[in-house]
């Protein structure tokens, strides 16, 4: 993990998400690690979606671009 990643996602919602999944307690490291991986995956999806929009000669990324990018990355 990089020493000081750019943080896009606040940790409080990450904490609530882990709690909602059934955890009784959540360490700070767990929150940071999940946030890091969610940001990494989100950036990958965003880049793929931007490429799709550019390929279609559009400047605007649409919800369909995001859906297609997720499907392409996850292989669905």
C-alpha positions as CSV (number, residue, x, y, z in Angstrom):
1,X,0.0,0.0,0.0
2,X,1.4,3.5,-0.8
3,X,2.7,5.5,2.1
4,X,0.2,8.4,1.7
5,X,-2.6,7.7,-0.8
6,X,-4.9,10.4,-2.0
7,X,-8.1,9.9,0.0
8,X,-11.3,10.3,-1.9
9,X,-13.6,8.4,0.4
10,X,-14.2,9.5,4.0
11,X,-13.6,6.7,6.6
12,X,-16.9,7.1,8.5
13,X,-19.1,5.6,5.8
14,X,-16.5,2.8,5.3
15,X,-16.8,2.1,9.0
16,X,-20.6,2.0,8.8
17,X,-20.4,-0.3,5.8
18,X,-18.2,-2.8,7.7
19,X,-20.5,-2.6,10.7
20,X,-23.6,-3.2,8.5
21,X,-21.8,-6.3,7.1
22,X,-21.9,-7.7,10.7
23,X,-18.6,-6.6,12.4
24,X,-18.8,-5.9,16.1
25,X,-15.6,-3.8,16.0
26,X,-13.6,-2.3,13.2
27,X,-10.0,-1.3,13.4
28,X,-8.7,2.0,11.9
29,X,-6.4,-0.1,9.7
30,X,-9.4,-2.1,8.4
31,X,-11.2,1.1,7.5
32,X,-8.2,2.5,5.7
33,X,-7.4,-0.7,3.9
34,X,-11.0,-1.1,2.6
35,X,-11.1,2.6,1.6
36,X,-7.8,2.1,-0.3
37,X,-9.0,-0.9,-2.2
38,X,-12.4,0.7,-3.0
39,X,-10.7,3.8,-4.3
40,X,-8.3,1.7,-6.4
41,X,-11.2,-0.2,-7.9
42,X,-13.2,2.9,-8.4
43,X,-10.4,4.6,-10.2
44,X,-10.0,1.6,-12.5
45,X,-13.7,1.7,-13.3
46,X,-13.6,5.4,-13.9
47,X,-10.7,5.1,-16.3
48,X,-12.3,2.3,-18.2
49,X,-15.6,4.3,-18.5
50,X,-13.7,7.4,-19.7
51,X,-12.0,5.3,-22.4
52,X,-15.4,4.0,-23.4
53,X,-16.9,7.5,-23.7
54,X,-13.9,8.7,-25.7
55,X,-14.2,5.6,-28.0
56,X,-17.8,6.6,-28.6
57,X,-16.6,10.2,-29.4
58,X,-18.3,11.6,-26.3
59,X,-17.0,13.9,-23.6
60,X,-19.6,12.9,-21.1
61,X,-19.3,9.7,-19.1
62,X,-22.7,8.1,-18.7
63,X,-24.1,5.6,-16.2
64,X,-24.1,3.0,-19.0
65,X,-20.3,3.6,-19.4
66,X,-19.9,2.9,-15.7
67,X,-22.0,-0.3,-16.0
68,X,-20.1,-1.5,-19.0
69,X,-16.8,-0.8,-17.3
70,X,-17.8,-2.7,-14.2
71,X,-19.0,-5.7,-16.3
72,X,-15.7,-5.6,-18.3
73,X,-13.5,-5.5,-15.2
74,X,-15.5,-8.2,-13.3
75,X,-16.0,-10.3,-16.4
76,X,-19.8,-10.5,-16.3
